[in-house]
Amino acid sequence: MNLLKALAKVSSFTLLSRILGLVREILIANVLGAGMMTDAFNVAFRLPNLLRRLFAEGAFSQAFVPILGEYKNKQDEASTRSLVNHVTTLLGLAVFIVSAIGILCAPWVIHLTANGFSKDADKFQLAVELTRVTFPYIFFQAMVALSAAVLNTWGRFSLPAFTPVMFNLTAIVMLLFMAPHFSNPAKVLAWSAFIGGVLQMVVQIPALMGIKMMPRFSLSLKDPGVMRILKTMAPATLGVSVAQISLVINTNFASSLPTGSISWLNYADRIMEFPVGLLGAALGTILLPSLSKMRAQSDNAGFSATLDWGLRMALLLTAPAAVGMMLLAVPLASTLFQHGAFSYLDSQRTHDALLAYSVGLIGLILVKILAPAFYSRQDVRTPLKYALISLVATQLMNLAFVVYGPLAHAGLALSIGLAATLNASLLYYGLRKVGAYTPHAGWVRFTGKLIIGLVVMGVVLWLVRGAENDWLHNHHTAWRVTHLFGIIAVGAAAYFATLYALGFRMQDFRRRI
């Protein structure tokens, strides 16, 4: 398998999903703006989304993929299929129960995640109603994540990467054609999450049948593979919970800030999701099965070389994204969201959050590459320890930046980014300490050339971006869109042309497993 080719496929579908996700957010900004309804939906959807990451993409995948890969490489097909059946049944029952509890206990959920809403009865009640609609999303996404884990282990990366497109398309269609007929468009948005979750689950079925791994109901706690996964999931769940707890605390902080703070953070986060998903999630997706296979085969040299490749690819593509978002925060926020109910003041506040997020972009993406290296070794305790340290650091920074400092909602974004950078540094140190990773030759030269490319790109962007006030006040959407794409194209051309002149070639980054 060619890792660069696999990365290109996953990134392409992820790019399509992220583009549609931005279209969805643009429509939300146009229809709802950054007021009470948007805040209520973001709070209602945040906990189901966090639990999705906890049950499905987080602790479960970290525990399941390495053991599934081991079964695929060392056990017969019947044993592997039995493991998939038992795991699917157990996971499905667990998330179904959690979904039911969330629906029944929605008022307590909102008190827990956005206590500031209790001061506004209408906002609180709306958040409760939307939570009851969105909570079943956890079940659908758990099944989607399990299917994706199986397909990725079989080297079928394209469909799992394409699946989120269904969610975004559903939201776009419903916002365009259903929202005008509802007095409260936030309810349309909540139902789009429910329907989108169902479609994502259904679209995976033919592919699972194609590889003869379509799960069947079969409950068993005696399967040794299931027991190993459960034992691994215990610390993994706690480790992933740390990040989710941090986000819940941040939402509570934001709920007590001026109305719109949660939405400004969410809009900035949507822009951040472009590089994080396109690069970090894509690299993590293809690296985890590959590293797990090498670990199972005791190929330590291949393990280190593959991780080294992943780190270089991440820095090569992430660093310019971080610099670009720092310099183009206002053009990005105004072009994407400043329409309809979304004002120029909302663009400014979204800019503040985006600028703060961009400081930690490299750290956020490196965590998604370094953590799978531990999970592939079936070591979830070390990332847990580092995650706990990062959680404490995040909340200390929240106190410094928000409670006792002047940064308001931007301080919450800055604390997340800086804590992610700390987490990535600790993960890197941990891999070096146990001898799992040894940097290959050429890092000093690689880094030096990368810095030169970033400086050239930064100067070019600074010269061509224009005055921020023009983006906020003086031009219409068509002007913003054409100029933004032109500026991005010029900056990217300057960056890659500089790297080419310094000796970078595409074939240098090809790696075959």
C-alpha positions as semicolon CSV with decimal commas, in nm:
position;residue;x (nm);y (nm);z (nm)
1;M;0,000;0,000;0,000
2;N;0,129;0,345;-0,097
3;L;0,077;0,568;0,206
4;L;0,100;0,890;0,004
5;K;-0,166;0,764;-0,237
6;A;-0,387;0,652;0,053
7;L;-0,342;0,992;0,218
8;A;-0,440;1,164;-0,108
9;K;-0,761;0,957;-0,132
10;V;-0,864;1,012;0,230
11;S;-0,775;1,382;0,215
12;S;-0,972;1,430;-0,107
13;F;-1,293;1,294;0,041
14;T;-1,223;1,474;0,367
15;L;-1,177;1,797;0,170
16;L;-1,517;1,744;0,005
17;S;-1,673;1,684;0,346
18;R;-1,507;1,992;0,495
19;I;-1,618;2,209;0,201
20;L;-1,976;2,094;0,247
21;G;-1,936;2,145;0,622
22;L;-1,836;2,504;0,557
23;V;-2,133;2,548;0,323
24;R;-2,351;2,417;0,605
25;E;-2,200;2,665;0,852
26;I;-2,239;2,949;0,600
27;L;-2,608;2,865;0,570
28;I;-2,640;2,848;0,949
29;A;-2,473;3,188;0,978
30;N;-2,703;3,329;0,711
31;V;-3,024;3,184;0,857
32;L;-2,951;3,190;1,231
33;G;-2,659;3,429;1,275
34;A;-2,482;3,403;1,611
35;G;-2,772;3,449;1,851
36;M;-2,981;3,246;2,093
37;M;-3,097;2,975;1,850
38;T;-2,744;2,904;1,726
39;D;-2,604;2,894;2,078
40;A;-2,882;2,656;2,184
41;F;-2,819;2,417;1,893
42;N;-2,442;2,421;1,943
43;V;-2,485;2,330;2,310
44;A;-2,747;2,062;2,230
45;F;-2,529;1,901;1,965
46;R;-2,200;1,936;2,149
47;L;-2,252;1,661;2,406
48;P;-2,378;1,402;2,153
49;N;-2,082;1,494;1,936
50;L;-1,843;1,460;2,229
51;L;-1,992;1,125;2,329
52;R;-1,957;1,014;1,966
53;R;-1,586;1,086;1,991
54;L;-1,571;0,909;2,326
55;F;-1,761;0,590;2,238
56;A;-1,688;0,568;1,868
57;E;-1,392;0,756;1,725
58;G;-1,202;0,786;2,050
59;A;-1,159;0,514;2,311
60;F;-1,335;0,247;2,109
61;S;-1,130;0,289;1,791
62;Q;-0,807;0,313;1,988
63;A;-0,879;-0,018;2,157
64;F;-1,050;-0,196;1,867
65;V;-0,831;-0,127;1,561
66;P;-0,499;-0,270;1,693
67;I;-0,668;-0,591;1,817
68;L;-0,879;-0,625;1,501
69;G;-0,562;-0,585;1,295
70;E;-0,394;-0,854;1,503
71;Y;-0,688;-1,092;1,443
72;K;-0,686;-1,019;1,070
73;N;-0,313;-1,091;1,042
74;K;-0,290;-1,390;1,278
75;Q;-0,638;-1,549;1,313
76;D;-0,871;-1,714;1,063
77;E;-1,164;-1,533;0,900
78;A;-1,426;-1,700;1,121
79;S;-1,257;-1,581;1,442
80;T;-1,223;-1,229;1,305
81;R;-1,589;-1,218;1,199
82;S;-1,693;-1,346;1,541
83;L;-1,494;-1,069;1,709
84;V;-1,665;-0,807;1,491
85;N;-2,009;-0,950;1,575
86;H;-1,948;-0,954;1,950
87;V;-1,795;-0,606;1,958
88;T;-2,072;-0,454;1,746
89;T;-2,344;-0,600;1,966
90;L;-2,185;-0,481;2,289
91;L;-2,108;-0,131;2,157
92;G;-2,457;-0,097;2,008
93;L;-2,629;-0,187;2,335
94;A;-2,407;0,051;2,534
95;V;-2,464;0,357;2,314
96;F;-2,837;0,282;2,279
97;I;-2,871;0,296;2,658
98;V;-2,666;0,617;2,674
99;S;-2,885;0,774;2,405
100;A;-3,203;0,683;2,595
101;I;-3,066;0,828;2,920
102;G;-2,969;1,149;2,740
103;I;-3,321;1,193;2,600
104;L;-3,484;1,136;2,940
105;C;-3,238;1,354;3,131
106;A;-3,202;1,639;2,880
107;P;-3,267;1,921;3,136
108;W;-2,990;1,791;3,360
109;V;-2,763;1,757;3,057
110;I;-2,807;2,129;2,977
111;H;-2,753;2,224;3,343
112;L;-2,428;2,029;3,331
113;T;-2,294;2,151;2,996
114;A;-2,427;2,510;2,982
115;N;-2,529;2,621;3,327
116;G;-2,535;2,984;3,212
117;F;-2,846;2,907;3,004
118;S;-3,051;2,866;3,324
119;K;-3,065;3,247;3,346
120;D;-3,271;3,257;3,024
121;A;-3,577;3,028;3,036
122;D;-3,643;3,039;2,659
123;K;-3,284;2,958;2,567
124;F;-3,272;2,678;2,826
125;Q;-3,598;2,519;2,706
126;L;-3,492;2,535;2,340
127;A;-3,160;2,368;2,423
128;V;-3,346;2,089;2,606
129;E;-3,578;2,026;2,307
130;L;-3,288;2,019;2,061
131;T;-3,088;1,785;2,287
132;R;-3,369;1,529;2,281
133;V;-3,368;1,530;1,901
134;T;-2,991;1,508;1,859
135;F;-2,901;1,250;2,126
136;P;-2,976;0,940;1,909
137;Y;-2,696;1,067;1,683
138;I;-2,460;0,895;1,929
139;F;-2,593;0,551;1,839
140;F;-2,578;0,607;1,464
141;Q;-2,226;0,745;1,477
142;A;-2,100;0,464;1,698
143;M;-2,209;0,215;1,432
144;V;-2,052;0,433;1,161
145;A;-1,721;0,449;1,348
146;L;-1,718;0,071;1,400
147;S;-1,780;0,017;1,029
148;A;-1,504;0,264;0,944
149;A;-1,261;0,082;1,176
150;V;-1,331;-0,247;1,000
151;L;-1,307;-0,098;0,649
152;N;-0,986;0,091;0,729
153;T;-0,828;-0,227;0,864
154;W;-0,908;-0,391;0,530
155;G;-0,746;-0,095;0,350
156;R;-1,081;0,051;0,234
157;F;-1,015;0,412;0,330
158;S;-1,226;0,595;0,071
159;L;-1,581;0,516;0,187
160;P;-1,526;0,600;0,556
161;A;-1,371;0,929;0,445
162;F;-1,671;0,997;0,216
163;T;-1,938;0,908;0,474
164;P;-1,946;1,249;0,654
165;V;-2,050;1,401;0,320
166;M;-2,395;1,248;0,378
167;F;-2,434;1,434;0,708
168;N;-2,340;1,771;0,558
169;L;-2,556;1,722;0,249
170;T;-2,856;1,643;0,468
171;A;-2,807;1,961;0,671
172;I;-2,762;2,173;0,357
173;V;-3,076;2,036;0,189
174;M;-3,289;2,082;0,500
175;L;-3,162;2,435;0,567
176;L;-3,234;2,535;0,207
177;F;-3,575;2,374;0,164
178;M;-3,719;2,310;0,512
179;A;-3,596;2,598;0,729
180;P;-3,810;2,864;0,552
181;H;-4,123;2,676;0,663
182;F;-4,031;2,667;1,034
183;S;-4,054;2,952;1,282
184;N;-3,747;2,810;1,458
185;P;-3,484;2,692;1,205
186;A;-3,273;2,547;1,488
187;K;-3,520;2,257;1,509
188;V;-3,463;2,182;1,139
189;L;-3,091;2,172;1,210
190;A;-3,141;1,926;1,496
191;W;-3,351;1,692;1,279
192;S;-3,092;1,712;1,003
193;A;-2,837;1,569;1,249
194;F;-3,071;1,278;1,326
195;I;-3,144;1,200;0,958
196;G;-2,781;1,253;0,855
197;G;-2,669;1,003;1,119
198;V;-2,906;0,738;0,979
199;L;-2,782;0,793;0,622
200;Q;-2,417;0,768;0,729
201;M;-2,488;0,433;0,894
202;V;-2,679;0,291;0,596
203;V;-2,422;0,388;0,333
204;Q;-2,157;0,166;0,498
205;I;-2,359;-0,156;0,474
206;P;-2,277;-0,260;0,111
207;A;-1,902;-0,221;0,172
208;L;-1,916;-0,437;0,487
209;M;-2,106;-0,703;0,296
210;G;-1,845;-0,685;0,021
211;I;-1,563;-0,786;0,257
212;K;-1,791;-1,037;0,435
213;M;-1,776;-0,850;0,765
214;M;-2,136;-0,732;0,797
215;P;-2,199;-0,760;1,175
216;R;-2,474;-0,977;1,322
217;F;-2,627;-0,964;1,670
218;S;-2,421;-1,192;1,895
219;L;-2,369;-1,099;2,259
220;S;-2,071;-1,259;2,432
221;L;-1,841;-1,134;2,705
222;K;-1,634;-1,453;2,697
223;D;-1,463;-1,378;2,367
224;P;-1,097;-1,319;2,467
225;G;-1,068;-1,045;2,204
226;V;-1,368;-0,862;2,350
227;M;-1,221;-0,887;2,699
228;R;-0,891;-0,742;2,576
229;I;-1,075;-0,456;2,408
230;L;-1,275;-0,383;2,724
231;K;-0,960;-0,383;2,937
232;T;-0,791;-0,147;2,691
233;M;-1,099;0,074;2,666
234;A;-1,110;0,145;3,039
235;P;-0,800;0,369;3,047
236;A;-0,862;0,478;2,686
237;T;-1,211;0,601;2,780
238;L;-1,067;0,800;3,065
239;G;-0,799;0,941;2,836
240;V;-1,044;1,052;2,570
241;S;-1,281;1,177;2,841
242;V;-1,014;1,421;2,952
243;A;-1,033;1,610;2,624
244;Q;-1,413;1,597;2,621
245;I;-1,437;1,713;2,984
246;S;-1,213;2,004;2,891
247;L;-1,451;2,099;2,609
248;V;-1,754;2,074;2,838
249;I;-1,585;2,301;3,092
250;N;-1,499;2,546;2,815
251;T;-1,863;2,546;2,701
252;N;-1,968;2,626;3,056
253;F;-1,722;2,915;3,060
254;A;-1,857;3,039;2,725
255;S;-2,221;3,009;2,835
256;S;-2,154;3,276;3,097
257;L;-1,993;3,512;2,845
258;P;-2,192;3,748;2,618
259;T;-2,452;3,589;2,389
260;G;-2,286;3,469;2,072
261;S;-1,962;3,354;2,238
262;I;-2,040;2,984;2,188
263;S;-2,132;3,049;1,825
264;W;-1,818;3,256;1,755
265;L;-1,607;2,972;1,891
266;N;-1,803;2,720;1,686
267;Y;-1,763;2,913;1,360
268;A;-1,389;2,948;1,421
269;D;-1,373;2,579;1,504
270;R;-1,538;2,496;1,169
271;I;-1,256;2,674;0,987
272;M;-1,002;2,495;1,207
273;E;-1,164;2,161;1,120
274;F;-1,047;2,206;0,762
275;P;-0,675;2,142;0,828
276;V;-0,734;1,929;1,139
277;G;-0,959;1,688;0,950
278;L;-0,786;1,716;0,615
279;L;-0,440;1,649;0,758
280;G;-0,453;1,529;1,119
281;A;-0,751;1,296;1,101
282;A;-0,651;1,168;0,755
283;L;-0,296;1,089;0,864
284;G;-0,415;0,929;1,187
285;T;-0,665;0,716;0,992
286;I;-0,406;0,563;0,761
287;L;-0,126;0,543;1,019
288;L;-0,309;0,350;1,295
289;P;-0,373;0,029;1,092
290;S;-0,026;0,047;0,935
291;L;0,153;0,098;1,266
292;S;-0,059;-0,174;1,429
293;K;0,041;-0,420;1,157
294;M;0,412;-0,336;1,198
295;R;0,386;-0,370;1,573
296;A;0,221;-0,712;1,533
297;Q;0,506;-0,816;1,300
298;S;0,775;-0,672;1,538
299;D;0,894;-0,443;1,256
300;N;1,043;-0,174;1,479
301;A;1,244;-0,007;1,203
302;G;0,940;0,016;0,976
303;F;0,733;0,150;1,267
304;S;0,979;0,433;1,331
305;A;1,022;0,513;0,962
306;T;0,646;0,529;0,902
307;L;0,594;0,758;1,201
308;D;0,881;0,978;1,082
309;W;0,711;1,004;0,742
310;G;0,384;1,103;0,909
311;L;0,547;1,377;1,115
312;R;0,722;1,529;0,813
313;M;0,403;1,525;0,607
314;A;0,213;1,686;0,895
315;L;0,460;1,971;0,937
316;L;0,497;2,023;0,562
317;L;0,122;2,078;0,522
318;T;0,013;2,206;0,864
319;A;0,264;2,485;0,921
320;P;0,153;2,690;0,617
321;A;-0,213;2,640;0,720
322;A;-0,136;2,783;1,066
323;V;0,050;3,085;0,923
324;G;-0,224;3,139;0,666
325;M;-0,501;3,140;0,926
326;M;-0,311;3,385;1,144
327;L;-0,273;3,632;0,856
328;L;-0,611;3,572;0,690
329;A;-0,839;3,537;0,994
330;V;-1,050;3,842;0,905
331;P;-1,079;3,760;0,530
332;L;-1,177;3,402;0,617
333;A;-1,440;3,493;0,877
334;S;-1,598;3,774;0,673
335;T;-1,600;3,582;0,344
336;L;-1,742;3,260;0,482
337;F;-1,995;3,385;0,734
338;Q;-2,073;3,759;0,701
339;H;-2,412;3,725;0,531
340;G;-2,772;3,773;0,640
341;A;-2,801;3,762;1,019
342;F;-2,423;3,739;1,066
343;S;-2,285;4,092;1,117
344;Y;-1,938;4,242;1,077
345;L;-1,911;4,244;1,458
346;D;-1,966;3,867;1,453
347;S;-1,685;3,842;1,196
348;Q;-1,452;4,034;1,427
349;R;-1,532;3,810;1,724
350;T;-1,491;3,497;1,509
351;H;-1,157;3,638;1,392
352;D;-1,044;3,667;1,755
353;A;-1,121;3,300;1,820
354;L;-0,966;3,184;1,492
355;L;-0,645;3,375;1,558
356;A;-0,621;3,214;1,902
357;Y;-0,693;2,865;1,764
358;S;-0,429;2,896;1,492
359;V;-0,155;2,930;1,755
360;G;-0,210;2,567;1,852
361;L;-0,300;2,421;1,511
362;I;0,027;2,232;1,470
363;G;-0,010;2,082;1,818
364;L;-0,371;1,979;1,754
365;I;-0,269;1,791;1,439
366;L;0,047;1,633;1,581
367;V;-0,156;1,483;1,867
368;K;-0,364;1,297;1,606
369;I;-0,044;1,144;1,465
370;L;0,157;1,076;1,780
371;A;-0,128;0,930;1,989
372;P;-0,204;0,649;1,737
373;A;0,160;0,542;1,771
374;F;0,089;0,458;2,136
375;Y;-0,248;0,297;2,058
376;S;-0,092;0,075;1,792
377;R;0,139;-0,052;2,067
378;Q;-0,175;-0,115;2,280
379;D;-0,048;0,144;2,526
380;V;-0,332;0,376;2,628
381;R;-0,208;0,463;2,977
382;T;0,077;0,688;2,866
383;P;-0,146;0,912;2,648
384;L;-0,392;0,922;2,941
385;K;-0,124;1,056;3,174
386;Y;-0,028;1,327;2,925
387;A;-0,394;1,412;2,860
388;L;-0,453;1,468;3,233
389;I;-0,157;1,705;3,245
390;S;-0,299;1,891;2,945
391;L;-0,643;1,915;3,109
392;V;-0,499;2,079;3,419
393;A;-0,298;2,317;3,199
394;T;-0,609;2,407;2,996
395;Q;-0,813;2,505;3,299
396;L;-0,527;2,702;3,454
397;M;-0,497;2,894;3,128
398;N;-0,874;2,948;3,121
399;L;-0,849;3,113;3,460
400;A;-0,557;3,327;3,345
401;F;-0,700;3,424;3,005
402;V;-1,075;3,445;3,071
403;V;-1,156;3,482;3,441
404;Y;-0,865;3,705;3,540
405;G;-0,762;3,817;3,191
406;P;-0,921;4,022;2,912
407;L;-0,936;3,763;2,633
408;A;-1,298;3,643;2,683
409;H;-1,401;3,370;2,433
410;A;-1,068;3,397;2,246
411;G;-0,894;3,294;2,570
412;L;-1,084;2,963;2,564
413;A;-0,959;2,895;2,210
414;L;-0,603;2,990;2,303
415;S;-0,599;2,759;2,605
416;I;-0,712;2,463;2,390
417;G;-0,440;2,527;2,131
418;L;-0,159;2,573;2,383
419;A;-0,264;2,265;2,580
420;A;-0,266;2,061;2,257
421;T;0,089;2,179;2,188
422;L;0,190;2,068;2,537
423;N;0,021;1,731;2,483
424;A;0,198;1,678;2,149
425;S;0,534;1,761;2,309
426;L;0,477;1,509;2,587
427;L;0,368;1,237;2,340
428;Y;0,680;1,298;2,131
429;Y;0,899;1,277;2,443
430;G;0,724;0,955;2,551
431;L;0,783;0,782;2,216
432;R;1,149;0,880;2,218
433;K;1,186;0,765;2,579
434;V;1,063;0,408;2,513
435;G;1,262;0,383;2,191
436;A;0,955;0,347;1,969
437;Y;1,061;0,638;1,752
438;T;1,401;0,763;1,641
439;P;1,409;1,067;1,408
440;H;1,567;0,987;1,073
441;A;1,851;1,191;0,927
442;G;1,781;1,525;0,763
443;W;1,546;1,688;1,012
444;V;1,761;2,000;1,059
445;R;1,782;2,062;0,686
446;F;1,411;1,983;0,642
447;T;1,313;2,227;0,918
448;G;1,538;2,504;0,787
449;K;1,392;2,482;0,437
450;L;1,041;2,469;0,580
451;I;1,099;2,790;0,777
452;I;1,229;2,968;0,466
453;G;0,916;2,862;0,274
454;L;0,691;2,987;0,556
455;V;0,867;3,324;0,574
456;V;0,831;3,376;0,199
457;M;0,464;3,276;0,208
458;G;0,396;3,498;0,510
459;V;0,549;3,805;0,345
460;V;0,350;3,745;0,026
461;L;0,022;3,705;0,218
462;W;0,091;4,017;0,422
463;L;0,147;4,220;0,105
464;V;-0,156;4,101;-0,091
465;R;-0,428;4,057;0,174
466;G;-0,526;4,426;0,191
467;A;-0,674;4,623;0,482
468;E;-0,890;4,428;0,728
469;N;-1,146;4,710;0,734
470;D;-1,211;4,658;0,361
471;W;-1,301;4,295;0,422
472;L;-1,543;4,390;0,700
473;H;-1,718;4,693;0,549
474;N;-1,637;4,793;0,195
475;H;-1,702;4,499;-0,035
476;H;-1,969;4,245;-0,123
477;T;-1,951;3,865;-0,106
478;A;-1,845;3,814;-0,469
479;W;-1,544;4,044;-0,422
480;R;-1,449;3,870;-0,097
481;V;-1,474;3,520;-0,246
482;T;-1,268;3,593;-0,558
483;H;-1,002;3,786;-0,367
484;L;-0,975;3,527;-0,089
485;F;-0,925;3,240;-0,333
486;G;-0,676;3,449;-0,527
487;I;-0,477;3,534;-0,213
488;I;-0,473;3,170;-0,097
489;A;-0,358;3,057;-0,442
490;V;-0,077;3,316;-0,449
491;G;0,036;3,222;-0,097
492;A;0,032;2,849;-0,173
493;A;0,223;2,906;-0,498
494;A;0,486;3,110;-0,315
495;Y;0,526;2,842;-0,047
496;F;0,554;2,539;-0,275
497;A;0,765;2,722;-0,534
498;T;1,012;2,815;-0,259
499;L;1,026;2,455;-0,135
500;Y;1,076;2,331;-0,492
501;A;1,361;2,575;-0,542
502;L;1,515;2,448;-0,219
503;G;1,508;2,088;-0,346
504;F;1,177;1,941;-0,223
505;R;1,029;1,681;-0,461
506;M;0,706;1,479;-0,440
507;Q;0,886;1,146;-0,479
508;D;1,081;1,219;-0,159
509;F;0,758;1,175;0,040
510;R;0,636;0,850;-0,111
511;R;0,626;0,557;0,126
512;R;0,500;0,208;0,056
513;I;0,387;-0,041;0,321
